[in-house]
Each structure stands twice: as structure tokens, then as C-alpha cells.
Amino acid sequence: MMTNEQLDLCIQARAVVADEARWATGTRARTRTGTACDVHDAAAASFCYAGAALLVAGRGQEPAVNDAMAGMCRELGLGEDSGFPGHVNDTNSHSDFLAIIDRGIASARASRSLPGIIESALD
């Protein structure tokens, strides 16, 4: 199960790439002219999903981002060798990619509410 912090990071990263103009493929970040750059570069204008998560998390937070991406991978039922998020980001249309991320977020949210549902049923 993803932690609340991991889920929040995934939701915030999704918000960064929600606009297709802010979504990148093939690299973690690109400038407005399409040149690959570091996610923390002031010229960065578009991001892949992992790049967006790194941007949101801040410098030095790569381990936390890796944990969040692994959590999302589990929520989506993908194996560790699935290439998530890079392969999934780079081989789908923007709308299909967002739908995949939305499924993972919904799954993580559902797993949080499940204990409350079970407790209610036992009352």
C-alpha cells in the first residue's frame, strides 16, 4: 500500500503533466524548444511523469520519488520489470497515459477506504 505522502506526490506529479503542453517523453524534462534538461533547470517547461515527481519533491528527493513510483507500479499491478514510469510514459498517448495514472490513483485511494468499509460492515 502506498503511503499518504507517496500518493500525494503521485497526484501532484499528475497535476504537473495534466496539460499536454507540460508533458514530455523520452527524457525527464525539456525546455520550450524541446532540448532535454534537468528537471530543476529554470528553463524546464515540460516533464515526463517521473520528472514531474522529481520537480514536485524537490532536489535530493530521488529515493522518495523512486518509492512513490514503485508504489504506483504496484497499484497498477505492473511488475518491477514493466519499465514504469518511463516506458508507460513514452509509449502511450497523453490521454491514455493520464488514464493509466488515474487508475493507479483510484486504486490507491480505494485501498485506503477499504478498512473503513470493512469496519462499518462489522458494526
C-alpha positions in Angstrom: 0.0 0.0 0.0 1.3 3.5 -0.9 1.8 5.9 2.0 -0.2 9.1 2.0 3.0 11.0 1.1 3.6 8.8 -1.9 0.0 9.1 -3.1 0.2 12.9 -2.6 3.4 13.0 -4.7 1.8 11.0 -7.5 -1.3 13.2 -7.5 0.9 16.4 -7.6 3.1 14.9 -10.4 -0.1 14.1 -12.4 -1.2 17.7 -12.0 2.1 18.9 -13.5 1.7 16.9 -16.6 -2.1 17.2 -16.9 -1.7 19.8 -19.7 -0.2 18.1 -22.7 2.0 21.1 -23.3 3.7 20.3 -20.0 4.2 16.6 -20.7 7.4 15.3 -22.2 8.5 11.9 -23.5 12.0 10.4 -24.0 13.6 12.4 -21.1 12.7 13.7 -17.7 12.4 17.3 -18.7 12.6 19.6 -21.8 12.9 23.3 -22.5 10.3 25.1 -24.6 12.5 24.4 -27.6 12.5 20.7 -26.9 16.0 20.3 -25.6 16.5 17.8 -22.8 17.4 19.4 -19.5 17.4 18.8 -15.8 14.0 18.9 -14.1 15.2 21.7 -11.8 16.6 23.8 -14.6 14.8 27.2 -14.7 14.2 26.6 -18.5 12.4 23.3 -17.9 8.9 23.6 -19.4 7.7 20.0 -19.8 8.2 16.8 -17.9 7.7 13.1 -18.0 5.8 11.7 -15.0 8.9 10.8 -13.1 10.4 14.2 -13.9 7.3 15.9 -12.7 7.5 13.9 -9.4 11.2 14.9 -9.0 10.2 18.6 -9.6 7.4 18.4 -7.0 9.5 16.5 -4.4 12.5 18.8 -4.7 16.2 18.4 -5.0 17.7 15.4 -3.3 14.4 13.5 -3.0 15.1 10.8 -5.7 14.7 8.0 -3.1 11.3 9.2 -2.1 10.3 9.6 -5.8 11.5 6.1 -6.6 9.4 4.7 -3.7 6.3 6.6 -4.9 6.8 5.3 -8.5 7.2 1.7 -7.1 4.0 2.2 -5.1 2.2 3.4 -8.3 3.6 0.4 -10.2 2.1 -1.9 -7.5 -1.2 -0.2 -7.6 -1.4 -0.7 -11.4 -0.5 -4.3 -11.0 2.7 -3.9 -13.0 5.8 -5.9 -12.4 9.1 -4.3 -11.4 10.4 -5.0 -15.0 7.5 -3.1 -16.6 9.6 -0.1 -17.3 7.1 2.1 -15.3 7.0 5.0 -15.4 9.4 5.7 -18.4 8.2 3.0 -20.8 4.5 3.7 -20.0 5.0 7.4 -20.3 6.8 7.2 -23.6 4.7 4.6 -25.4 1.2 5.9 -24.8 -0.7 9.0 -25.9 -1.1 11.7 -23.3 -4.7 10.9 -22.7 -4.0 7.2 -22.3 -1.1 7.9 -20.0 -3.3 10.1 -17.8 -6.0 7.4 -17.7 -3.3 4.9 -16.5 -2.2 7.2 -13.8 -5.8 7.9 -12.8 -6.4 4.1 -12.4 -3.4 3.9 -10.1 -4.5 6.8 -8.0 -8.0 5.4 -7.8 -6.7 2.1 -6.7 -4.5 3.7 -4.0 -7.5 5.7 -2.8 -9.7 2.6 -2.7 -7.2 0.6 -0.7 -7.3 3.4 1.9 -11.1 3.4 2.2 -11.3 -0.4 2.3 -10.5 -0.8 6.1 -13.2 1.7 6.9 -15.7 -0.1 4.8 -14.9 -3.4 6.5 -15.2 -1.9 9.9 -18.6 -0.4 9.0 -19.8 -3.7 7.8 -18.8 -5.4 11.1 -20.7 -2.8 13.3 
